[in-house]
Amino acid sequence: MKNQTVINRRHFLHGSALAWTSAAGLVAVSGVTQTARANTPAQGFEIVRTPQEWQQLLTKEQFAVLREEATEKRYSSPLLKEKRAGTYHCAGCNLAVYSAETKYDSKTGWPSFWDALENAVRTRPDNTFFSTRTEVHCRRCGGHFGHIFDDGPAPTGKRHCLNGLALTFEPSAGQGPV
């Protein structure tokens, strides 16, 4: 996967901030390593690593999504077509986060689920792109998965719209190789 397949909203926002702050005579700092969201013990994550440690463990694209809150290109994830029974795990720390039983085709171009496994994810407000959304991330390492919207199917009415790069898939026994 090439870098062009990942759209980094933080870079967009940094560019916008630069334009606004330049007019005011201020200087905005941007750059991949400076935009990485560090997780700290104060945030309550069990797994805490520096951005440099995450870069060593993840692919460039996974790092962009999980640590910099980038969004992968629509319809680019192989997990979008995954139909086997099994469990989806955080690509950062391997925590089981979603069951294939809650996956559905939302026709949005990203893997979608109507619910997460119990005690697997956390949420927080995301006030980027001039609106408030709900960000969903791994409760153990803080990795960014995507967003939750209120247009999903029953029984929850929620759509967990996720980046496939943030997840790995482990099929149930007898479901064949990954």
C-alpha positions as a Markdown table, in Angstrom:
| # | Residue | x | y | z |
|---|---|---|---|---|
| 1 | Met | 0.0 | 0.0 | 0.0 |
| 2 | Lys | 1.4 | 3.4 | -1.0 |
| 3 | Asn | 1.4 | 6.5 | 1.2 |
| 4 | Gln | -1.2 | 8.0 | -1.2 |
| 5 | Thr | -3.8 | 5.5 | 0.1 |
| 6 | Val | -3.8 | 7.1 | 3.5 |
| 7 | Ile | -5.4 | 10.5 | 4.0 |
| 8 | Asn | -4.1 | 12.1 | 7.2 |
| 9 | Arg | -6.7 | 14.5 | 8.6 |
| 10 | Arg | -4.1 | 15.9 | 11.0 |
| 11 | His | -2.0 | 17.0 | 8.1 |
| 12 | Phe | -5.0 | 18.7 | 6.6 |
| 13 | Leu | -5.8 | 20.4 | 9.9 |
| 14 | His | -2.2 | 21.4 | 10.4 |
| 15 | Gly | -2.3 | 23.0 | 6.9 |
| 16 | Ser | -5.5 | 24.9 | 7.8 |
| 17 | Ala | -4.1 | 25.9 | 11.1 |
| 18 | Leu | -0.9 | 27.2 | 9.4 |
| 19 | Ala | -3.0 | 29.4 | 7.1 |
| 20 | Trp | -5.0 | 30.9 | 10.0 |
| 21 | Thr | -2.0 | 31.4 | 12.3 |
| 22 | Ser | 0.2 | 32.8 | 9.6 |
| 23 | Ala | -2.3 | 35.6 | 9.1 |
| 24 | Ala | -2.0 | 36.3 | 12.9 |
| 25 | Gly | 1.8 | 36.3 | 12.7 |
| 26 | Leu | 2.1 | 32.9 | 14.5 |
| 27 | Val | 4.1 | 29.9 | 13.4 |
| 28 | Ala | 2.5 | 26.4 | 13.3 |
| 29 | Val | 4.7 | 23.4 | 13.6 |
| 30 | Ser | 3.8 | 20.3 | 11.5 |
| 31 | Gly | 5.5 | 17.0 | 10.7 |
| 32 | Val | 4.8 | 13.3 | 11.0 |
| 33 | Thr | 6.8 | 12.7 | 14.2 |
| 34 | Gln | 5.4 | 15.8 | 15.9 |
| 35 | Thr | 1.8 | 14.9 | 15.1 |
| 36 | Ala | 2.0 | 11.3 | 16.6 |
| 37 | Arg | -0.3 | 10.9 | 19.5 |
| 38 | Ala | 1.7 | 9.6 | 22.4 |
| 39 | Asn | 0.0 | 7.4 | 24.9 |
| 40 | Thr | 0.9 | 8.0 | 28.5 |
| 41 | Pro | 0.3 | 6.2 | 31.8 |
| 42 | Ala | -1.9 | 9.3 | 32.8 |
| 43 | Gln | -4.3 | 8.3 | 30.0 |
| 44 | Gly | -4.8 | 4.9 | 31.6 |
| 45 | Phe | -3.5 | 2.7 | 28.8 |
| 46 | Glu | -2.0 | -0.6 | 29.8 |
| 47 | Ile | 0.5 | -0.5 | 26.9 |
| 48 | Val | 2.5 | 2.7 | 26.7 |
| 49 | Arg | 5.1 | 3.2 | 23.9 |
| 50 | Thr | 6.9 | 6.2 | 22.4 |
| 51 | Pro | 6.2 | 7.2 | 18.8 |
| 52 | Gln | 9.6 | 5.7 | 17.9 |
| 53 | Glu | 8.7 | 2.4 | 19.5 |
| 54 | Trp | 5.4 | 2.3 | 17.6 |
| 55 | Gln | 7.1 | 3.0 | 14.3 |
| 56 | Gln | 9.4 | 0.0 | 14.9 |
| 57 | Leu | 6.4 | -2.3 | 15.6 |
| 58 | Leu | 3.9 | -1.1 | 12.9 |
| 59 | Thr | 4.0 | -0.6 | 9.2 |
| 60 | Lys | 4.2 | 3.0 | 8.0 |
| 61 | Glu | 0.5 | 2.9 | 7.0 |
| 62 | Gln | -0.6 | 1.3 | 10.3 |
| 63 | Phe | 1.4 | 3.9 | 12.3 |
| 64 | Ala | -0.4 | 6.7 | 10.3 |
| 65 | Val | -3.8 | 5.3 | 11.2 |
| 66 | Leu | -3.3 | 3.9 | 14.7 |
| 67 | Arg | -1.0 | 6.7 | 16.1 |
| 68 | Glu | -1.7 | 9.7 | 13.9 |
| 69 | Glu | -5.5 | 9.2 | 13.3 |
| 70 | Ala | -5.1 | 9.0 | 9.5 |
| 71 | Thr | -7.9 | 7.4 | 7.4 |
| 72 | Glu | -7.2 | 4.7 | 4.9 |
| 73 | Lys | -8.6 | 5.1 | 1.4 |
| 74 | Arg | -12.2 | 3.8 | 0.9 |
| 75 | Tyr | -12.5 | 0.3 | -0.4 |
| 76 | Ser | -8.8 | -0.4 | 0.1 |
| 77 | Ser | -9.0 | -2.8 | 3.0 |
| 78 | Pro | -8.9 | -6.6 | 2.4 |
| 79 | Leu | -10.9 | -6.9 | 5.6 |
| 80 | Leu | -13.8 | -5.2 | 3.9 |
| 81 | Lys | -14.5 | -8.5 | 2.0 |
| 82 | Glu | -13.7 | -10.8 | 5.0 |
| 83 | Lys | -16.8 | -13.0 | 5.6 |
| 84 | Arg | -15.4 | -15.8 | 7.8 |
| 85 | Ala | -16.4 | -16.3 | 11.5 |
| 86 | Gly | -13.7 | -15.1 | 13.8 |
| 87 | Thr | -12.4 | -12.1 | 15.8 |
| 88 | Tyr | -10.8 | -8.8 | 14.8 |
| 89 | His | -7.9 | -7.6 | 16.9 |
| 90 | Cys | -6.1 | -4.3 | 17.4 |
| 91 | Ala | -3.1 | -4.3 | 15.0 |
| 92 | Gly | -1.1 | -2.4 | 17.7 |
| 93 | Cys | -1.5 | -4.7 | 20.7 |
| 94 | Asn | -3.5 | -7.7 | 19.5 |
| 95 | Leu | -6.4 | -7.1 | 21.9 |
| 96 | Ala | -9.6 | -8.8 | 20.6 |
| 97 | Val | -11.9 | -5.9 | 19.8 |
| 98 | Tyr | -14.7 | -6.9 | 17.4 |
| 99 | Ser | -16.5 | -10.2 | 16.6 |
| 100 | Ala | -17.2 | -11.1 | 13.0 |
| 101 | Glu | -20.8 | -11.7 | 14.2 |
| 102 | Thr | -21.3 | -7.9 | 14.5 |
| 103 | Lys | -19.7 | -7.0 | 11.1 |
| 104 | Tyr | -22.0 | -5.8 | 8.3 |
| 105 | Asp | -21.7 | -4.1 | 4.9 |
| 106 | Ser | -22.5 | -0.5 | 5.5 |
| 107 | Lys | -21.7 | 0.4 | 1.8 |
| 108 | Thr | -19.3 | 3.1 | 3.1 |
| 109 | Gly | -16.0 | 1.5 | 1.9 |
| 110 | Trp | -14.7 | 0.7 | 5.4 |
| 111 | Pro | -15.2 | -2.4 | 7.6 |
| 112 | Ser | -18.2 | -1.7 | 9.8 |
| 113 | Phe | -19.6 | -3.3 | 13.0 |
| 114 | Trp | -22.7 | -2.6 | 15.0 |
| 115 | Asp | -20.9 | -3.3 | 18.4 |
| 116 | Ala | -17.5 | -3.9 | 19.9 |
| 117 | Leu | -16.6 | -6.7 | 22.3 |
| 118 | Glu | -17.1 | -6.0 | 26.0 |
| 119 | Asn | -14.4 | -3.8 | 27.5 |
| 120 | Ala | -12.4 | -3.7 | 24.2 |
| 121 | Val | -12.8 | 0.0 | 23.1 |
| 122 | Arg | -13.0 | 3.5 | 24.5 |
| 123 | Thr | -14.5 | 6.5 | 22.9 |
| 124 | Arg | -13.9 | 10.2 | 23.0 |
| 125 | Pro | -15.3 | 13.3 | 21.3 |
| 126 | Asp | -13.5 | 14.2 | 18.0 |
| 127 | Asn | -14.0 | 17.9 | 17.1 |
| 128 | Thr | -12.1 | 17.9 | 13.9 |
| 129 | Phe | -13.5 | 18.8 | 10.4 |
| 130 | Phe | -15.8 | 21.4 | 11.9 |
| 131 | Ser | -18.1 | 18.9 | 13.6 |
| 132 | Thr | -18.3 | 16.6 | 16.6 |
| 133 | Arg | -17.9 | 12.9 | 16.0 |
| 134 | Thr | -17.2 | 10.0 | 18.3 |
| 135 | Glu | -13.7 | 8.5 | 17.9 |
| 136 | Val | -13.3 | 4.9 | 18.8 |
| 137 | His | -9.9 | 3.5 | 19.9 |
| 138 | Cys | -8.3 | 0.5 | 21.6 |
| 139 | Arg | -8.8 | 0.6 | 25.4 |
| 140 | Arg | -5.4 | -1.1 | 25.9 |
| 141 | Cys | -3.0 | 0.8 | 23.7 |
| 142 | Gly | -5.1 | 3.8 | 22.6 |
| 143 | Gly | -4.7 | 3.0 | 18.9 |
| 144 | His | -7.2 | 4.9 | 16.7 |
| 145 | Phe | -9.7 | 2.6 | 14.9 |
| 146 | Gly | -12.1 | 5.1 | 13.4 |
| 147 | His | -15.5 | 6.6 | 14.4 |
| 148 | Ile | -18.9 | 5.6 | 15.6 |
| 149 | Phe | -22.0 | 7.0 | 13.9 |
| 150 | Asp | -25.7 | 6.7 | 14.8 |
| 151 | Asp | -26.8 | 5.3 | 11.5 |
| 152 | Gly | -26.2 | 1.6 | 12.0 |
| 153 | Pro | -28.5 | -1.4 | 12.1 |
| 154 | Ala | -30.4 | -2.9 | 15.1 |
| 155 | Pro | -29.9 | -3.9 | 17.8 |
| 156 | Thr | -27.6 | -0.9 | 18.6 |
| 157 | Gly | -28.3 | 1.5 | 15.8 |
| 158 | Lys | -24.5 | 2.3 | 15.8 |
| 159 | Arg | -22.0 | 2.0 | 13.0 |
| 160 | His | -18.4 | 1.5 | 14.1 |
| 161 | Cys | -16.7 | 2.7 | 10.9 |
| 162 | Leu | -13.2 | 1.4 | 11.1 |
| 163 | Asn | -9.9 | 1.5 | 9.3 |
| 164 | Gly | -8.9 | -2.1 | 8.2 |
| 165 | Leu | -5.2 | -1.1 | 8.8 |
| 166 | Ala | -6.0 | -0.8 | 12.5 |
| 167 | Leu | -7.2 | -4.4 | 12.7 |
| 168 | Thr | -6.0 | -7.9 | 12.2 |
| 169 | Phe | -8.4 | -10.9 | 11.7 |
| 170 | Glu | -8.2 | -14.3 | 13.3 |
| 171 | Pro | -10.6 | -16.8 | 11.8 |
| 172 | Ser | -12.4 | -19.3 | 14.1 |
| 173 | Ala | -11.2 | -22.9 | 14.1 |
| 174 | Gly | -12.1 | -24.6 | 10.9 |
| 175 | Gln | -12.5 | -21.4 | 8.9 |
| 176 | Gly | -9.4 | -21.7 | 6.8 |
| 177 | Pro | -6.2 | -19.7 | 6.6 |
| 178 | Val | -6.1 | -16.0 | 6.9 |
